[in-house]
Amino acid sequence: MTFRPVSEVGFTTRTTRFVAPGSVTNGEFGLFEWRMEARQPGARPHFHKTFSESFYVLEGEITLFDGDEWIKGGEGDFLYVPPNRPHAFRNDSDAPVRMLILFSPGIARENFFLEVRDAKNLGPDELKAFYERHDQYNLPG
């Protein structure tokens, strides 16, 4: 068994901590800690074709889109999203949020988090190709 240091990527209003990315779990799962400041947009509605995504709220209150409606999730709440199911999240509260995000199987999702900062400089076609390369299909709206 090998223990590896946890990596962290910071953004202006959120931080992604690579707790156990797929590169460490032999591709079985990827576990990330997501922190957001108060009143921040998160991931817009999207879906993934080849992996599931699950959310477990550690602190605060997050608003999650489960494919049908926006719901509130608080400390200890869990939401499972199977492949091809639309989902999204945002922080509508006045306090920071901290949650775990689990991807299964453990695709190299850390590459998405490392590259997404630079994606804002891409043109529309390049941006679409970027998201598709990372198995993320954004929905209108």
N, CA and C atoms as a LAMMPS dump frame, in Angstrom:
ITEM: TIMESTEP
0
ITEM: NUMBER OF ATOMS
423
ITEM: BOX BOUNDS ff ff ff
-5.0000000000000000e+02 5.0000000000000000e+02
-5.0000000000000000e+02 5.0000000000000000e+02
-5.0000000000000000e+02 5.0000000000000000e+02
ITEM: ATOMS id mol type element x y z
1 1 1 N 0.844 -1.172 0
2 1 2 C 0 0 0
3 1 3 C 0.891 1.238 0
4 2 1 N 0.522 2.195 -0.832
5 2 2 C 1.29 3.427 -0.938
6 2 3 C 0.404 4.613 -0.596
7 3 1 N 0.869 5.474 0.274
8 3 2 C 0.147 6.702 0.581
9 3 3 C 0.762 7.816 -0.226
10 4 1 N -0.078 8.595 -0.851
11 4 2 C 0.401 9.7 -1.664
12 4 3 C -0.156 11.004 -1.115
13 5 1 N 0.576 12.088 -1.295
14 5 2 C 0.067 13.377 -0.816
15 5 3 C -1.182 13.793 -1.59
16 6 1 N -2.029 14.488 -0.919
17 6 2 C -3.253 14.998 -1.528
18 6 3 C -2.928 16.3 -2.248
19 7 1 N -3.408 16.439 -3.47
20 7 2 C -3.198 17.667 -4.242
21 7 3 C -4.403 18.578 -4.108
22 8 1 N -4.191 19.844 -4.313
23 8 2 C -5.281 20.804 -4.216
24 8 3 C -5.159 21.822 -5.341
25 9 1 N -6.302 22.158 -5.947
26 9 2 C -6.356 23.171 -6.991
27 9 3 C -7.29 24.259 -6.5
28 10 1 N -6.807 25.487 -6.446
29 10 2 C -7.629 26.586 -5.964
30 10 3 C -8.146 27.452 -7.09
31 11 1 N -9.364 27.909 -6.932
32 11 2 C -9.99 28.851 -7.844
33 11 3 C -10.377 30.064 -7
34 12 1 N -10.833 31.111 -7.601
35 12 2 C -11.148 32.333 -6.873
36 12 3 C -12.164 32.097 -5.755
37 13 1 N -13.225 31.364 -6.033
38 13 2 C -14.293 31.192 -5.047
39 13 3 C -14.531 29.735 -4.673
40 14 1 N -13.661 28.834 -5.139
41 14 2 C -13.832 27.425 -4.799
42 14 3 C -12.479 26.723 -4.869
43 15 1 N -12.418 25.583 -4.19
44 15 2 C -11.201 24.792 -4.149
45 15 3 C -11.559 23.335 -4.365
46 16 1 N -10.771 22.648 -5.167
47 16 2 C -10.929 21.218 -5.367
48 16 3 C -9.701 20.531 -4.801
49 17 1 N -9.924 19.608 -3.883
50 17 2 C -8.833 18.851 -3.266
51 17 3 C -8.884 17.42 -3.787
52 18 1 N -7.809 16.934 -4.348
53 18 2 C -7.755 15.578 -4.892
54 18 3 C -7.473 14.612 -3.745
55 19 1 N -8.515 14.079 -3.142
56 19 2 C -8.359 13.171 -2.007
57 19 3 C -7.811 11.833 -2.482
58 20 1 N -8.467 11.225 -3.455
59 20 2 C -8.053 9.923 -4.004
60 20 3 C -8.458 9.867 -5.469
61 21 1 N -7.682 10.5 -6.351
62 21 2 C -8.043 10.484 -7.771
63 21 3 C -7.851 9.09 -8.359
64 22 1 N -8.424 8.88 -9.535
65 22 2 C -8.344 7.594 -10.206
66 22 3 C -6.931 7.094 -10.409
67 23 1 N -5.982 7.994 -10.54
68 23 2 C -4.586 7.586 -10.718
69 23 3 C -4.039 6.886 -9.475
70 24 1 N -4.646 7.117 -8.321
71 24 2 C -4.216 6.491 -7.072
72 24 3 C -5.038 5.235 -6.77
73 25 1 N -6.285 5.181 -7.243
74 25 2 C -7.188 4.059 -6.925
75 25 3 C -7.238 3.013 -8.031
76 26 1 N -6.269 3.051 -8.923
77 26 2 C -6.224 2.104 -10.039
78 26 3 C -7.473 2.233 -10.922
79 27 1 N -8.019 3.441 -10.995
80 27 2 C -9.174 3.702 -11.849
81 27 3 C -10.498 3.2 -11.324
82 28 1 N -10.547 2.732 -10.075
83 28 2 C -11.8 2.208 -9.53
84 28 3 C -12.759 3.314 -9.134
85 29 1 N -12.247 4.415 -8.586
86 29 2 C -13.083 5.558 -8.23
87 29 3 C -12.187 6.773 -8.114
88 30 1 N -12.796 7.939 -8.077
89 30 2 C -12.081 9.185 -7.823
90 30 3 C -12.827 9.938 -6.745
91 31 1 N -12.13 10.389 -5.716
92 31 2 C -12.76 11.104 -4.607
93 31 3 C -12.12 12.481 -4.486
94 32 1 N -12.97 13.506 -4.506
95 32 2 C -12.524 14.887 -4.466
96 32 3 C -13.313 15.645 -3.41
97 33 1 N -12.658 16.573 -2.744
98 33 2 C -13.337 17.462 -1.808
99 33 3 C -13.528 18.793 -2.512
100 34 1 N -14.741 19.3 -2.496
101 34 2 C -15.097 20.544 -3.178
102 34 3 C -15.524 21.55 -2.123
103 35 1 N -14.911 22.712 -2.147
104 35 2 C -15.268 23.807 -1.219
105 35 3 C -15.717 25.002 -2.038
106 36 1 N -16.8 25.616 -1.599
107 36 2 C -17.333 26.802 -2.279
108 36 3 C -17.649 27.878 -1.26
109 37 1 N -17.377 29.113 -1.619
110 37 2 C -17.768 30.237 -0.786
111 37 3 C -19.277 30.463 -0.905
112 38 1 N -19.809 31.333 -0.067
113 38 2 C -21.243 31.646 -0.059
114 38 3 C -21.689 32.243 -1.39
115 39 1 N -22.926 31.938 -1.761
116 39 2 C -23.588 32.542 -2.931
117 39 3 C -22.768 32.414 -4.223
118 40 1 N -22.295 31.217 -4.509
119 40 2 C -21.477 31.002 -5.698
120 40 3 C -22.152 30.02 -6.655
121 41 1 N -22.051 30.295 -7.953
122 41 2 C -22.534 29.315 -8.92
123 41 3 C -21.563 28.136 -8.918
124 42 1 N -22.056 26.99 -9.235
125 42 2 C -21.194 25.805 -9.317
126 42 3 C -21.232 25.271 -10.732
127 43 1 N -21.367 23.983 -10.84
128 43 2 C -21.454 23.342 -12.159
129 43 3 C -22.843 23.559 -12.737
130 44 1 N -22.9 23.999 -13.975
131 44 2 C -24.197 24.168 -14.641
132 44 3 C -24.744 22.79 -15.002
133 45 1 N -26.039 22.682 -15.354
134 45 2 C -26.6 21.37 -15.691
135 45 3 C -25.814 20.672 -16.811
136 46 1 N -25.467 19.423 -16.539
137 46 2 C -24.666 18.624 -17.465
138 46 3 C -24.876 17.142 -17.153
139 47 1 N -24.279 16.28 -17.965
140 47 2 C -24.292 14.843 -17.681
141 47 3 C -22.998 14.236 -18.182
142 48 1 N -22.75 13.015 -17.725
143 48 2 C -21.578 12.241 -18.141
144 48 3 C -22.063 10.912 -18.701
145 49 1 N -21.444 10.434 -19.753
146 49 2 C -21.869 9.188 -20.381
147 49 3 C -21.241 7.945 -19.761
148 50 1 N -20.03 8.057 -19.22
149 50 2 C -19.293 6.854 -18.833
150 50 3 C -19.036 6.693 -17.339
151 51 1 N -19.497 7.613 -16.52
152 51 2 C -19.272 7.46 -15.079
153 51 3 C -20.394 8.092 -14.281
154 52 1 N -20.557 7.594 -13.052
155 52 2 C -21.527 8.17 -12.131
156 52 3 C -20.824 9.227 -11.283
157 53 1 N -21.635 10.074 -10.666
158 53 2 C -21.116 11.113 -9.789
159 53 3 C -21.999 11.148 -8.55
160 54 1 N -21.37 11.178 -7.39
161 54 2 C -22.117 11.217 -6.13
162 54 3 C -21.614 12.382 -5.291
163 55 1 N -22.519 12.943 -4.504
164 55 2 C -22.206 14.099 -3.67
165 55 3 C -22.546 13.774 -2.219
166 56 1 N -21.634 14.087 -1.311
167 56 2 C -21.866 13.92 0.116
168 56 3 C -21.498 15.242 0.789
169 57 1 N -22.473 15.877 1.44
170 57 2 C -22.274 17.201 2.042
171 57 3 C -21.626 17.053 3.423
172 58 1 N -20.468 17.677 3.577
173 58 2 C -19.748 17.66 4.852
174 58 3 C -20.125 18.842 5.74
175 59 1 N -20.234 20.025 5.13
176 59 2 C -20.564 21.248 5.867
177 59 3 C -21.384 22.168 4.983
178 60 1 N -22.302 22.895 5.596
179 60 2 C -23.074 23.884 4.864
180 60 3 C -24.27 23.289 4.159
181 61 1 N -24.818 24.069 3.247
182 61 2 C -26.004 23.663 2.487
183 61 3 C -25.758 23.936 1.008
184 62 1 N -25.934 22.92 0.196
185 62 2 C -25.721 23.02 -1.244
186 62 3 C -27.059 22.828 -1.944
187 63 1 N -27.254 23.489 -3.058
188 63 2 C -28.435 23.281 -3.88
189 63 3 C -28.012 22.398 -5.048
190 64 1 N -28.645 21.235 -5.166
191 64 2 C -28.301 20.238 -6.181
192 64 3 C -29.457 20.046 -7.147
193 65 1 N -29.136 19.918 -8.406
194 65 2 C -30.129 19.576 -9.426
195 65 3 C -30.012 18.077 -9.658
196 66 1 N -31.098 17.347 -9.447
197 66 2 C -31.063 15.888 -9.553
198 66 3 C -31.597 15.373 -10.89
199 67 1 N -31.715 16.254 -11.86
200 67 2 C -32.243 15.873 -13.162
201 67 3 C -33.701 16.248 -13.333
202 68 1 N -34.399 16.438 -12.213
203 68 2 C -35.812 16.824 -12.246
204 68 3 C -36.062 18.164 -11.57
205 69 1 N -35.422 18.374 -10.431
206 69 2 C -35.669 19.583 -9.662
207 69 3 C -34.432 19.973 -8.864
208 70 1 N -34.396 21.228 -8.421
209 70 2 C -33.332 21.715 -7.544
210 70 3 C -33.735 21.387 -6.118
211 71 1 N -32.84 20.746 -5.371
212 71 2 C -33.118 20.341 -3.996
213 71 3 C -31.994 20.831 -3.096
214 72 1 N -32.306 21.028 -1.821
215 72 2 C -31.301 21.456 -0.847
216 72 3 C -30.682 20.223 -0.204
217 73 1 N -29.38 20.252 -0.036
218 73 2 C -28.665 19.194 0.661
219 73 3 C -27.833 19.802 1.766
220 74 1 N -27.975 19.249 2.974
221 74 2 C -27.216 19.74 4.117
222 74 3 C -26.26 18.69 4.638
223 75 1 N -25.582 19.024 5.708
224 75 2 C -24.589 18.133 6.289
225 75 3 C -25.122 16.708 6.44
226 76 1 N -24.39 15.755 5.887
227 76 2 C -24.777 14.348 5.968
228 76 3 C -25.657 13.872 4.831
229 77 1 N -26.101 14.754 3.957
230 77 2 C -26.946 14.352 2.826
231 77 3 C -26.098 13.816 1.684
232 78 1 N -26.687 12.89 0.921
233 78 2 C -26.007 12.191 -0.158
234 78 3 C -26.903 12.189 -1.391
235 79 1 N -26.311 12.41 -2.56
236 79 2 C -27.044 12.335 -3.823
237 79 3 C -26.22 11.525 -4.808
238 80 1 N -26.801 10.467 -5.345
239 80 2 C -26.164 9.63 -6.365
240 80 3 C -26.724 10.011 -7.729
241 81 1 N -25.852 10.188 -8.705
242 81 2 C -26.258 10.533 -10.068
243 81 3 C -25.686 9.479 -11.016
244 82 1 N -26.522 8.632 -11.606
245 82 2 C -26.014 7.613 -12.534
246 82 3 C -25.555 8.245 -13.845
247 83 1 N -24.797 7.496 -14.658
248 83 2 C -24.398 8.015 -15.967
249 83 3 C -25.619 8.458 -16.777
250 84 1 N -25.434 9.446 -17.612
251 84 2 C -26.459 9.996 -18.51
252 84 3 C -27.585 10.747 -17.801
253 85 1 N -27.46 11.006 -16.522
254 85 2 C -28.491 11.732 -15.763
255 85 3 C -28.044 13.185 -15.581
256 86 1 N -28.851 14.149 -16.013
257 86 2 C -28.495 15.555 -15.81
258 86 3 C -28.378 15.887 -14.32
259 87 1 N -27.433 16.75 -13.997
260 87 2 C -27.235 17.199 -12.626
261 87 3 C -26.451 18.508 -12.635
262 88 1 N -26.466 19.188 -11.509
263 88 2 C -25.751 20.455 -11.344
264 88 3 C -25.718 20.781 -9.859
265 89 1 N -24.956 21.801 -9.482
266 89 2 C -24.968 22.255 -8.092
267 89 3 C -24.547 23.712 -8.022
268 90 1 N -24.961 24.359 -6.931
269 90 2 C -24.601 25.755 -6.678
270 90 3 C -24.76 26.017 -5.179
271 91 1 N -24.154 27.082 -4.707
272 91 2 C -24.287 27.456 -3.307
273 91 3 C -25.172 28.692 -3.229
274 92 1 N -26.425 28.493 -2.845
275 92 2 C -27.377 29.593 -2.688
276 92 3 C -27.366 30.156 -1.274
277 93 1 N -26.602 29.564 -0.382
278 93 2 C -26.641 29.956 1.025
279 93 3 C -25.66 31.095 1.317
280 94 1 N -25.752 31.608 2.523
281 94 2 C -24.876 32.693 2.967
282 94 3 C -23.618 32.176 3.662
283 95 1 N -23.379 30.872 3.581
284 95 2 C -22.218 30.265 4.247
285 95 3 C -21.444 29.388 3.256
286 96 1 N -20.18 29.138 3.526
287 96 2 C -19.4 28.243 2.667
288 96 3 C -19.964 26.817 2.702
289 97 1 N -19.624 26.055 1.696
290 97 2 C -20.034 24.655 1.586
291 97 3 C -18.787 23.806 1.369
292 98 1 N -18.811 22.625 1.967
293 98 2 C -17.741 21.651 1.745
294 98 3 C -18.402 20.309 1.515
295 99 1 N -18.061 19.644 0.403
296 99 2 C -18.657 18.341 0.1
297 99 3 C -17.646 17.443 -0.584
298 100 1 N -17.926 16.156 -0.547
299 100 2 C -17.137 15.178 -1.27
300 100 3 C -17.857 14.855 -2.571
301 101 1 N -17.085 14.709 -3.641
302 101 2 C -17.629 14.286 -4.93
303 101 3 C -16.909 12.997 -5.304
304 102 1 N -17.69 11.959 -5.585
305 102 2 C -17.151 10.648 -5.923
306 102 3 C -17.494 10.315 -7.368
307 103 1 N -16.482 9.999 -8.159
308 103 2 C -16.665 9.575 -9.544
309 103 3 C -16.36 8.087 -9.626
310 104 1 N -17.243 7.338 -10.321
311 104 2 C -17.008 5.903 -10.475
312 104 3 C -17.46 5.465 -11.86
313 105 1 N -16.57 4.774 -12.607
314 105 2 C -15.194 4.452 -12.24
315 105 3 C -14.333 5.699 -12.176
316 106 1 N -13.124 5.515 -11.707
317 106 2 C -12.215 6.631 -11.435
318 106 3 C -11.459 7.111 -12.657
319 107 1 N -12.193 7.694 -13.592
320 107 2 C -11.532 8.28 -14.753
321 107 3 C -10.603 9.39 -14.274
322 108 1 N -9.767 9.89 -15.109
323 108 2 C -8.798 10.922 -14.72
324 108 3 C -9.482 12.282 -14.619
325 109 1 N -10.455 12.393 -13.754
326 109 2 C -11.217 13.633 -13.591
327 109 3 C -10.344 14.776 -13.095
328 110 1 N -9.246 14.444 -12.437
329 110 2 C -8.344 15.491 -11.964
330 110 3 C -7.817 16.325 -13.125
331 111 1 N -7.688 15.72 -14.3
332 111 2 C -7.242 16.484 -15.469
333 111 3 C -8.252 17.563 -15.839
334 112 1 N -9.538 17.249 -15.711
335 112 2 C -10.573 18.246 -15.967
336 112 3 C -10.399 19.434 -15.018
337 113 1 N -10.251 19.156 -13.719
338 113 2 C -10.121 20.231 -12.737
339 113 3 C -8.857 21.06 -12.967
340 114 1 N -7.795 20.412 -13.407
341 114 2 C -6.545 21.136 -13.663
342 114 3 C -6.625 21.997 -14.92
343 115 1 N -7.397 21.553 -15.907
344 115 2 C -7.454 22.251 -17.195
345 115 3 C -8.597 23.249 -17.323
346 116 1 N -9.625 23.135 -16.501
347 116 2 C -10.834 23.947 -16.693
348 116 3 C -10.57 25.443 -16.522
349 117 1 N -9.601 25.826 -15.719
350 117 2 C -9.283 27.253 -15.542
351 117 3 C -8.923 27.901 -16.872
352 118 1 N -8.195 27.166 -17.705
353 118 2 C -7.753 27.717 -18.983
354 118 3 C -8.815 27.612 -20.076
355 119 1 N -9.86 26.838 -19.834
356 119 2 C -10.894 26.624 -20.847
357 119 3 C -11.68 27.896 -21.145
358 120 1 N -11.694 28.843 -20.22
359 120 2 C -12.446 30.085 -20.45
360 120 3 C -11.896 30.878 -21.629
361 121 1 N -10.665 30.59 -22.025
362 121 2 C -10.038 31.292 -23.149
363 121 3 C -10.305 30.62 -24.491
364 122 1 N -11.046 29.518 -24.489
365 122 2 C -11.312 28.776 -25.714
366 122 3 C -12.515 29.338 -26.463
367 123 1 N -12.512 29.171 -27.773
368 123 2 C -13.666 29.535 -28.585
369 123 3 C -14.764 28.492 -28.408
370 124 1 N -15.972 28.752 -28.908
371 124 2 C -17.102 27.841 -28.698
372 124 3 C -16.845 26.406 -29.141
373 125 1 N -16.273 26.193 -30.316
374 125 2 C -16.016 24.838 -30.798
375 125 3 C -14.94 24.152 -29.963
376 126 1 N -13.897 24.901 -29.61
377 126 2 C -12.831 24.341 -28.779
378 126 3 C -13.349 24.005 -27.38
379 127 1 N -14.218 24.862 -26.855
380 127 2 C -14.784 24.623 -25.533
381 127 3 C -15.65 23.362 -25.533
382 128 1 N -16.456 23.199 -26.569
383 128 2 C -17.284 21.999 -26.672
384 128 3 C -16.406 20.753 -26.741
385 129 1 N -15.334 20.806 -27.528
386 129 2 C -14.408 19.67 -27.647
387 129 3 C -13.711 19.399 -26.311
388 130 1 N -13.359 20.445 -25.58
389 130 2 C -12.746 20.278 -24.257
390 130 3 C -13.675 19.495 -23.344
391 131 1 N -14.926 19.928 -23.242
392 131 2 C -15.883 19.244 -22.369
393 131 3 C -16.115 17.802 -22.823
394 132 1 N -16.263 17.581 -24.111
395 132 2 C -16.484 16.222 -24.608
396 132 3 C -15.287 15.325 -24.318
397 133 1 N -14.078 15.865 -24.408
398 133 2 C -12.872 15.087 -24.101
399 133 3 C -12.884 14.621 -22.642
400 134 1 N -13.554 15.385 -21.791
401 134 2 C -13.659 15.045 -20.37
402 134 3 C -15.018 14.43 -20.014
403 135 1 N -15.739 13.95 -21.026
404 135 2 C -17.039 13.309 -20.822
405 135 3 C -17.988 14.187 -20.008
406 136 1 N -18.072 15.446 -20.391
407 136 2 C -19.033 16.357 -19.766
408 136 3 C -19.817 17.019 -20.884
409 137 1 N -21.131 16.847 -20.833
410 137 2 C -22.026 17.361 -21.866
411 137 3 C -22.952 18.366 -21.203
412 138 1 N -22.653 19.656 -21.422
413 138 2 C -23.438 20.727 -20.81
414 138 3 C -24.785 20.872 -21.505
415 139 1 N -25.784 21.155 -20.698
416 139 2 C -27.141 21.356 -21.202
417 139 3 C -27.414 22.838 -21.355
418 140 1 N -28.332 23.208 -22.248
419 140 2 C -28.668 24.635 -22.394
420 140 3 C -29.209 25.216 -21.093
421 141 1 N -28.936 26.485 -20.903
422 141 2 C -29.519 27.17 -19.752
423 141 3 C -28.591 27.5 -18.661
